[in-house]
Amino acid sequence: MRVFTALALVFLGISAAACKEEGTIKVHSLKFNGVKAVAAGRLRDALATKQSSKIPWGKKAYFDRSRFDADLKRIQAFYADRGYPDARVTGFDVKLNDKQDQVDLTLNIVEGDPVKVAAIDFDGFDVIPPDHFAKLKKQIPLKVGQPRDRQLVVTSHEMAQNELKDHGYPYAKVSTQEDDGANGKEATVTFEADPGKIAHFGAVQIQGNKAVNDHVIGRELTFKPGDLYRRSIVQDSQRRLYGLELFQFANIEPLNPEQQPDDVPMKVTVAEGNHQRLNFGVGYGTEEKARIDSEYHHLNFLGGARSAGAHVRWSSLDRGVRLDFNQPYFFRPHFSLRGEGQQWYTYTPAYRSVVTGGKSTLTHRSSEKTSWAMSITSEHDSSSVTATALADPTLRNALIALGLNPDTGEQNGTLNAVGLDFQHSTADNLLNAHHGYQLALHTEQAGRILPGSFQYTAWSADGRHYLPIGDNITFASRLQLGNLRPFGDEEFNVPFAKRYFLGGATSIRGWGRYEVSPLSESGFPVGGDSMLAFSEELRARLHGNLGGVLFLDGGNVWAKSMGFVLSDLRYAIGPGLRYQTPIGPIRFDFGYQLNPIPGLQVDGKPQTRRWRVHFSIGQAF
């Protein structure tokens, strides 16, 4: 205690002499000793005293005596909320640098013994079906044997109350009772329910809409007067309104709930946004080089919440125009119909393709996480190889086998296909996921049901999984499979633009885009009919918005259908940096080839380096 008092006097003397209330000494570092039960990063985030960024141009934090004194109390409150009421700061260490313009702070903390949850009881929940009640008890975050975290108690309380509201009891109330036992360290948490009376949905009142009529809003509601009241249905309807992209604000709530009527009148409040949107963007990526994007969308086009738009893009890899039209309510609430038309040019090291045509897609969203879609595609595909490949006489037979004219290096034909897609996602964030998984399946049949120049069957699968490790680390995994089966095993029955290639910023990062595939006799990538790729990433938050990754990529493309050979994979490893922005992370990756492709030609020359650098926006997956 005497040492602690002496340190405190020295510390207060320093702060009084050199750290004015507004702060003149930078906090170089803020560290903790004795922190084991909680994440040090979360504890640091809860304090008003911050440490300065390690980046020269980053935000600087200055010491403030009053904030630091308050932080000593915040630490006790932080621990108490997490089940450690006896936690205390027993001392701190202060180190000024030689220039006396920055300080290193170290706090010594004794956490003490936690109050653990000895039992969790539920009273008055008999109105919930047994299987739903069992699921509730399993899903609440509060667990027996763990420290009594105050936030977990509150979350469990809300889940219990919401479960009652999801079974026809909109006026349900739940109270929480806690008994810490004789020794004050073994807590029994009891949730006591007062379900109230059962109720149904009543009349619906809509307000705030101007250009969007009541019918459009009403058809998005997945409940009607007389249905049993369910909170989840209210939430689903609200999500559907936001999904129209017509409203800046949408809220659905009971009207005058304090009166507790048997038929609950519902109030829908919306605030419309701008229905015409024009976006223009200029960017740069190591693969695309400079790129320009322009997009126009008209929401509520011709009324009925329909949308129509145009997208124009130019880059060294692809360019063209796409038009789209979407009918969000197609006879039933969960169905939508989308039409697309395009003229799109794609450029690779080995060939160029032009796609002109359209696609119609019927989508059914069975839940917030799951959807399936059926599509019909009708387009004209034109592909041509590079002049270098065409001038190589050793490629003549290969061009013929691929359906390309050996004299012109071109392939032209009509593609008519029927497709089926399935998607399911539990990921928490589409731009930068930290937990959950995503699954996408696709199958396509061309030339059988709808006649055309090309005849093939295709299928693909894309699975992604995100596993949090603590607060600042995520282990991300991805597996891709794809296969093309041309009719009669004749390669000319598959458009050249449909063939598989790997490499680039989103697959095997040791190679450039389209560089991993079977090679011609002269070393040019010519694509294949079967593909397998995987990626493993360890993503960590380093400081503030700055993050880092370590990755391992692998995979290959094989010439023949179902030609997968697991012993014949290409691998790449490397580090990367991420900087978080509102539109997703800015990404820099350095990929190194573990086993280069013998004979690979890049830009018409033999490959001379085993590494690639990628710069783009968004996670690799």
N, C-alpha and C positions, 0 to 999 in steps of 0.2 A: 504494500500500500504506500510505503514511504517513497519507493522508486517511482510509482505511478504519479504521486503528487509532485515530485521533483520534475519529472518529464512534463507534466502539465504546466508547471510554472515556466519552464524554459520555453515550451511551445507557445504559451500565451504571450510571453515576452517577445518572441520572434514576430508573432502575428501583430502585436501592438506596434512594434517598431517599423516593420517593413510591409505588412499586408493590410493595407487600409481596408475599410469596409467594402469598397468597390473592388478590391483585389488588384495587386500589382505583381504577385509572385505566382508563376504558373505551377499547376499541379502536374508534375512529370509522371508520377505513377501513384496508384492507390491499390494497396495489396492487403490481404487478410491472412492471419495465422489462426489455425484452429477451426476453420470452416470445413466441415465434412458433411453435415446433414442436408445442407441446401447448396444450390448452385451459386458459386461465387459471382458469376456473371449477372444473375438475377438480383443478388444482394447489391451489387455495384450499381445496377440500373435503378434501384429503389432509393438511392441516396441523392441528395442535392449536390454534394461535393463530387465533381467529375474529374477524371484525368484527361489531360490534353491528348489530342490525336498525335499518333506517331508520324503521320504524313506531314511533311513541311507546310503544305498549304491547308491542312485540316484545321478544324475548330480548336481553339485554345481555351482551356478552363483555368480559372484563377481561384486561389484560395480565399474563402470568406469565413471569418471566425464564427459568425452567428449561424451560418448554414452548417458548419461542421459540428457545433454544439448540438444543433437540432438533429443531426444525423446520428449521434450517439443514442438518442432516444428512438430514432427511426429503426435502428438495428434491433433494439429490444422488441419493438412492436412487430417488426418483420418476422422475427423468430417466434413470437407469441402466436401470431396468426398461423404459423405452420406447426404448432404443437410443441414448442419449446419455450415455456413461460419463464424458465430460470436462466435463459441465455443472457450474458452480460459482456460488455466491453471491459476487459481488465486492464488495458493499457494501450498506448500507441507510441510509435517511434517516428521521429521527425528528422529528416536529413536534408539540409540545404546544400546546394552545390556551392562551389568556390565563388561564383559570381553573385551568389545569393539572389538569383532571379527565378529559381524554380526549386520545388520541394518534392521529395518522395515520402509518401505517407504509408505506414504499415499499422494496421489495427489488430490487436490481439483479442480474440474472442473465445470465451468458454461457453459452449452450447448447453451444457447441462443435460439431464435426462428428459426425454419427451413424455408427453401425455399420449398414451396409445389408445386406439379404439379397441375396447374389449368386446363390445357387442353392438349390433345394429338391429333395432326393433321397429316394426311397422304396426300401427293400430288403426283400425277403421278403414282398411283398404279392401274389404270383402267384396265391394261392388265391381272391382276390376277382375276380368276373367283370369283364372289361375295361370294360364300360360303367359299372359301379358305381365302378370304380377311377378312371376318367376324371372322373366326377362328383365324387368325393372330392377329387381334386387341384384341381378348379375351385372347390369350395366352401370349402376351408379358408381362414381369414382371413389367414394369413401369406402375403405376396405378395413376389415378387422385385422388387427395386428400392426397397422401402420400408424404413424403419428397423426393426431387429430388436426388436420389442416382446415382452417376456418373457411377457405374458399371452396374446398371440396364438400364441406358440410352444406354450404349455401347452394352449391350446384346440385347436390343430391336432393335437397329440399325442393328446388325448382323442378327437377325431373319428376319427383313424386307428385307434385301438384299438377304438372302438365299432363301426367298420365291419367289422372282423374278427369281433367278437362277434355281429354281425347276419347273418353267413353261416355259422353253425354252429361257431364257435370260441370257446366261452365262457371258455377259459383263456388266451386270447391275451395276449401282453405286447408292448409297444412301448417301445423306448429311443430317446432323442434325443441325437445327437452334433452338436457345433458346432465349426466351424473358422473362425476370424476372418481367415485369410489372412496373407500376409506383412506387410501394413501395418496389420493389426488393425482394418480398417474394412470388409472385404468378407467377410461370413459365409456359409459353406455349411452349411445345416441338413440333417441326414440323419435320417430316421426309419427305424429298423431293427426289423422285426417278427419275433417268434417265435410263429407262429399256434397251436402246440400241436396237440392232436388234435381231430378233428371229433367232435361230440357231439349227442345228441338229448334232448328233454325226457323226464324220468322221472316217477315218482309225485309226486302233489301232497299236501302236508300243510297243513291249515287249522287255525289256532289264534286264540284271542282272541274269537271270536263267542259271543254268548249268545242273544239273541232271534232273530237271523237264522241260518237253518240253512245247513249246508254246501252244499246243492244250489243255493241262491240265489247264493252266492259262486262256486261252481264253474261255473255257467252263464255268468258274466260273463268267464271266462277264455277268451281267444281262441286258446289252445293246448291240446293234449292229449298224453298220453304217446306217445312214438314220433315226434312231429313234430321236424323239424330245429330246433335251438336258434337262436332269434333274439331279440336284445335288444329290438328295436323292438316285438315282440309282447308281451314282458313289460311294457314301458312302457304299451302300449295297454290291456292288461288292468288295470293299476293305475289308469289314468285312468278306466276304466269303473267300477271299484269306488268311486272318489271321486264319480263322477257319480250314483251311487245316493243320495247325501246321507245315507246311513245311518251312515257311519263318520267319526270324528274323525281316524283314522289308518288307512292301508292301505299295506302294503309287500309286495312279491313279490321273492324273492331265491333264488339257489341254496342248497341245504342242503349244508354241508361241502364247499365248492368246492376246498379244499386237497387232497382225495383224488382229484380229477379223474376221476370215473367216466365211462364212455361214455354212460350215461343219467343226466342231471342231475336229481336229486330237487329239487323246488321247495317252498319254504315260503311260505305266505300268512299274514301276520299282520295282524289288524285290531283296532281298538278302537271299539266302538259309541258313537255319540253319543245325544243325547236324541231320541227318535222323535216327540215331540209338541212343536210350536213355536207360540207365540202372539206375534205382533208387533202393536204399536200405535204409530201415528205421527200427529203433528200438524205441519202445515207451512203455509207461505204462499208464494204466487207472484203476480206481477202479473196473470196471466191467471186463475188459479183462485181468487185471494184465499185465504181460509182453507180448509184441507182437512183431513179426518180419514180415516185409513186404518186398518183393522183386518184382520188376516189370521191364519187358523189352518190349520196343516197337520199331518196325521198321516202320518208316514212308516212304511213297513212295515204299511200298513193291510190287515187281513185276511191278513197274511203275504205272502210272495212278492215283497217289496220294492215292493209297490204303494204309491201315495200318493194321498191325498184331502185336499181343503181347501176353504176358503171365504174370499172376499175381499169386504169391505164398504167402500164409499168414499162420501164426501160432499164436494162442492165446488160452487162456483157454476157450473162448466162441465159437470160430470158427476157422477152418483151412481148407486148401485145395488148389486146383489149378484151375485157370480159364484161358481159352484161348479166344481170340477175333480176329475178322477180320471185317474191315469196308471198304465198297465201297462208297466213298463220292458222286459220281455223278452216279445215277442209272437211266439212260435214260433221265432224266430231271435235271436241275440245283438244284432245291430245294428238290430233293429226295435223300435219302441215304439208303443203305442196310447194316445191321450189323448182324453178326453171333457170337454166344457165345457157348462155351462148358465148362463144369465144373464137378469136383467131389469135393463136399463141405460138410464138417461136421459141425454141429451146436450142441452145448451143452447147456442145460438149467437145472434148479434145478429139473425138473420133467422128462425130456426125452432127448434122443439124436436122431438126424436125419442125414441121409446121402442122398444127392441129386446127381445123376449122369445123365447127359444128356445135351441137347442143346436148343438154342432158336434163332430164326431168327426174325429180326425186320425191317420193312419198315417205315422210318420216312419222313415226309414232314414238312419242316420248312417254314411256310407261311409268316413269318416275323421274325425280330430279337427277338420279344417277344413271339411269338406263334408257337407251333408245335403240330402235332398229329402223332400217330404211331399205326401200326397194327403189331401184333406179333403172332408167332406160337411156342408153347413150347412142347417139347417131352423129358420126363425124367423119370427115375426110382427113386421113393421115398421109403426110408426105415426108419422107426421110431421105437424106443424102449424106454420103460419107465425105470426109475432107478431101481436098485435091491431092494431098500427099498420099493418102491411102489409095485413092483411085489410080494414081500414077504407078503404084507398086504392082508389077505383074504377078507377083507371088500371091496376091490377094484375090485374083480373079475367081477361083473356085469357091473361096470363102464368101465372096459377095453374092454369087449365084445361090449358094446354100442358104444365105440369110434373106433371100427374096429381093435383093438389090440388082438392078440392071448393071452388068459388069462393064458396060461401055459408058453409062452416065453416072453410075453409083447411086441411083435413085430407086425409091420404092413408093408407090402410090396406091391407095385403095380406100374403100369405104368400110368403116368399122361400125357395126350395129351390135350392141351388147345389152344384156340384162344383168344387173348387179344386186347383191344383197349385203347389207352391212349391219353389224351389231357393235354397240359401244356401251361400256360400263365403267364408271369412274367413282372412286371414293377419295381421290386426291383433294387436299385442302386448298390448293392454289394451282390453276392451270399454267400460270407463267413461271412459278417458282415453288414447286411442291416440296413439302417437308415430310408428309406422312400420307399413307393410303396407297392405292394402286389404280392403274388404268388398263383396260383391255379393249382392243379393237380387232374385229374379225371382218374379213372381206372375201367375197367369192364373186366370180364373174364368168358369164358364158357368152361367147361371141360366135355368131355365124350359124348356130343351130336353130334357135327359136326365131331369131331375126336374121334373114340372109344378108350377107355382105361379102366383101373381098377377103376378110380374115375370119379364121375359125380356130378358136382355142378355148381352153378352160383355165381359169386362174384362181388362186386363193392366196391369202396372206394373213398373218397374225402379228400383232404388235402388243407386247405386254411390258408394263413398267411398274416398278415397285419402289416406294420411298419409305425408309426406316430411320426415324430420328434416334440419335445416340446422344443423350443429354440435350442441352438447350441449344448448342451451337454447331452440332455436327449432324449431317444427314448422309446415309448410305443409300445411293440411288442405283438401281439396276434396270437394264432394258434388254429384251430379247425380241428379235425380229425373224420371221420366217416367211418365205414367199416362193411360189412355184407357178410356172406356166407350162401347160401341156398343149402343144399345137396339134391340130387334127392331123392324123396320119403321121405324126412325128416329122412333119415337113415344116422347117423353120420359116418358110415364106408365109405360113398361115398366121404368124404373129407379127404385128407392126414393130418395126425396129425400135420405135420410141417406147414400147412397152417392156423391152428387155431390161434386166436388172444390172445395175452398176452400184458399187459401193465406194466409200472414200469421201472425204470432205469434212466440213465442220460439224456434221451431225451423225457420222457413222465411224469409220476407222480413220482417226484423225492423223495418223502418220502419213497418209496419202491425200492428194487433192481430190476434188470431186470427180467422179466417173473414172478414177484411175485403177480401181480394184475390180477386175473382171477377167474372164478368159481373154487371151491375147491372140491376135492373128500371127501368122508366121513372121511378120515384120515387127511384132511387138506392140501393135495398137490395140487398146481395149475395145472389144466388140460386143460386150454384154453377154448375158446368159439367161437360162430358163429357170434356174433355182438359186436361192439366196438364203444365207443364214448370217446373222450379225448379232453381237451382244456388246454391251458396255457396262462397266462398273465404275462408279464415281464415288469418291469420298469428298463431300462438300463441307467446308467449315467456314464459319463466320470469324474473320480475323480481327476486325475492328470496325465498329460502326457499320457503314454500308459496304465495306470492303470484305470480300471473301476469297477463299482459295479452294482449289480442287486438285486431287490426284486421280488419274483415270487409267483404266486398262480397256482397250477396245480390241475386238476380234471378229473374224468372220471371213466369208469368201463368197464368190459367185461361181457357179458351175455351168458349163455349156448345155447339158442335157436336163430334161425334166426329171425331178426327183433324184438329182445327181449328188445329193449331200454326202460329203466325205469329211467326217469330223477330224481326221488326222491331217487334213489339208486346209488349215486356216491361216490367215494372216493376222498378225498382232501388232499393236502399237500401244505405247505408254507415254505418259507425260504429265506435266503440271498445267495449271491454268489459274487465271484470276477472274473474279467477278465483282462488278460494282453495281449495287442495286439502284434502280431508277423506277419512277412510277409506271413505265411501260415495260418493265422487265429488266433483268441484269444485262449490263454490257459485258461481253465475254471475250477473253483472250486465252487461247490454248496453244500449247507447243506440243506437237505429237512426234514421236520418234518410232521408226519402223524397227521391230525386233527381227523380222525375217523378210527382207526386201523381195520383190517380185522379179525373178531373173528375166532379162530381156525387155522390160517395160520401156516403152517410148513415151516421153512427155514432151509435148510441143514439137514432135518430130525428131527429138533427140533422145539418146539413151539417158535414163535417169541417173543423175550423178550425186544426189544428196538423199539422205535417209530421214529427213525431217521436213515438217510442214508447220506453218504458223497460220492460225485461224483467228479472225477478229469479226465479231458479229454481235447481234442483240438476241437475248433469250438463252435459256439453258439448252444444252445439247439435246436434252429430252426431259 
